[in-house]
Amino acid sequence: MTAEASLREQVRAAIAATGTSQAAIARQLGVTQKHLSHMLTGRAPLTLTWAEHILAAIGMHIEVAVYAQEGQIS
């Protein structure tokens, strides 16, 4: 799974957990519900910045972690 796909999955799960509608989030962010839906389904890019805005709209935030791949760093 790509980092963007993982981010998208986690943002969708966060939205579902709060019960907030995509329409309400889109209104708060000043985008169409269609564009928000496209970002959440992969038909439009979901950047880290947009993910931060979406999560802030539902009272959440992002923490980024970087891990070494096995065999890459000793």
C-alpha positions in Angstrom: 0.0 0.0 0.0 1.3 3.4 -0.9 1.7 6.2 1.7 -1.1 8.2 0.0 -3.4 5.2 0.0 -2.7 4.6 3.7 -3.3 8.3 4.5 -6.5 8.2 2.5 -7.7 5.1 4.4 -6.9 6.6 7.7 -8.6 9.9 6.9 -11.8 8.1 5.7 -11.8 6.0 9.0 -11.4 9.2 11.1 -14.3 10.8 9.3 -16.5 7.7 9.8 -15.5 7.6 13.5 -16.8 11.1 14.0 -20.0 10.6 12.0 -19.4 13.9 10.2 -20.8 14.1 6.7 -18.6 14.8 3.7 -20.9 17.6 2.8 -20.4 19.3 6.2 -16.6 19.0 5.9 -16.6 20.3 2.3 -18.7 23.3 3.3 -16.3 24.1 6.1 -13.2 23.8 3.8 -14.8 25.7 0.9 -14.7 22.8 -1.6 -17.4 20.8 -3.2 -18.5 17.6 -1.7 -17.6 16.0 -5.1 -14.0 17.2 -4.9 -13.7 16.0 -1.3 -15.1 12.6 -2.3 -12.6 12.4 -5.1 -9.7 13.1 -2.7 -11.0 10.4 -0.4 -11.4 7.8 -3.1 -8.2 8.4 -5.1 -9.7 10.1 -8.1 -7.9 13.3 -7.0 -4.7 13.5 -5.0 -4.9 13.7 -1.2 -1.9 15.8 -0.1 -0.7 15.9 3.4 -1.8 19.5 3.6 -5.4 18.7 2.5 -5.4 15.7 4.9 -4.5 18.2 7.7 -7.3 20.5 6.8 -9.8 17.7 6.6 -8.8 16.3 9.9 -8.8 19.7 11.6 -12.4 20.1 10.4 -13.3 17.1 12.5 -11.2 18.0 15.5 -8.3 15.7 14.7 -4.6 16.1 13.6 -1.9 14.2 11.9 1.3 12.8 13.3 4.0 11.6 10.9 6.4 8.8 11.7 9.3 7.5 9.6 10.6 4.0 9.9 13.6 2.2 8.4 12.7 -0.7 6.1 14.2 -4.0 7.1 17.6 -4.4 5.7 17.9 -0.8 4.7 19.6 0.8 7.7 21.8 -0.9 10.2 
